[in-house]
Amino acid sequence: QEAEITQSELYRLVEVALEDYAETDNPLRGDSDLTSRGRVKTAEQLLSLVRFSGLLSPDAIESKLTDMGLPTHGQAIADIQRGFDVVRPDILTADTTTRAERYEFIAGLDTALSELFDSIDCIIIQGFADFSALDAAIIERIVTEFPTIAILPHQSESLPVAGIDEATKGATGLFQDIDFELQWVEQDSTEPIDRLCTQLYRPGDPEDPISESSLSVKWVQYETPIQELRSCARKIITQLDEGADPAELTVAFPGQSEYTEAIAEVF
């Protein structure tokens, strides 16, 4: 059974690749022999982006970015990927894979997914607004093999998307390309909290304001994301200890990529 690489293992691999294998003129390496945490994080994020674009080898990375008019970027990122591949056997076991490698494996699998998961009646996709090339490949395969419903929030019932709905442009385009049947579902809730969430993106009715006394909403601002997460975790533990139903607790992260490491540490 394969194991998925952890974030700390990824950072360590990139750090060693930068310090011991990257060319001295690689802009992501810096002038010092010891690579800063910021440079390691930036390099890892760049590698992740190109991996999920379907570029899993140094040659593929360099060729694609050069074709896009970014030869310097292509050489720098491919250089790190080469070092990553060299040092990988020294740090990871042979059965440890990246998420992008798993995605590529599933997308290219000869066996039908419907045979592997014959108990699935329907798949519902929600909570995503943009997709990488590998994400799209997985979704296209799922749609061809299973009855699939995709739920995507929109503030206006119009296409092409505009305004705040630009954030969903990537997902909207993908669902259109693979011939999803479009159905608009109007929100009919009159609950104060639902109206408040809607008014974050759409002006409310000035003749029907939301009463502050009807809301149980608090605005709290913290100095750092880690402080915010720790406070959130303490509140969740307190509410669970007091008998709260876990199904009624929701935590929404505004930017998962910048919170990933802190979420893993706190939760």
Salt bridges, closest charged atoms under 4 A:
GLU4 OE2 - ARG99 NE 3.03
GLU15 OE1 - ARG12 NH1 3.04
ASP59 OD1 - ARG82 NH2 3.52
GLU62 OE1 - ARG82 NH2 3.15
GLU101 OE2 - ARG88 NH1 2.74
GLU145 OE2 - ARG141 NE 2.92
ASP165 OD2 - HIS154 ND1 3.75
ASP208 OD2 - ARG195 NH2 3.42
GLU261 OE2 - ARG37 NH2 2.21
GLU265 OE2 - ARG230 NH2 3.05
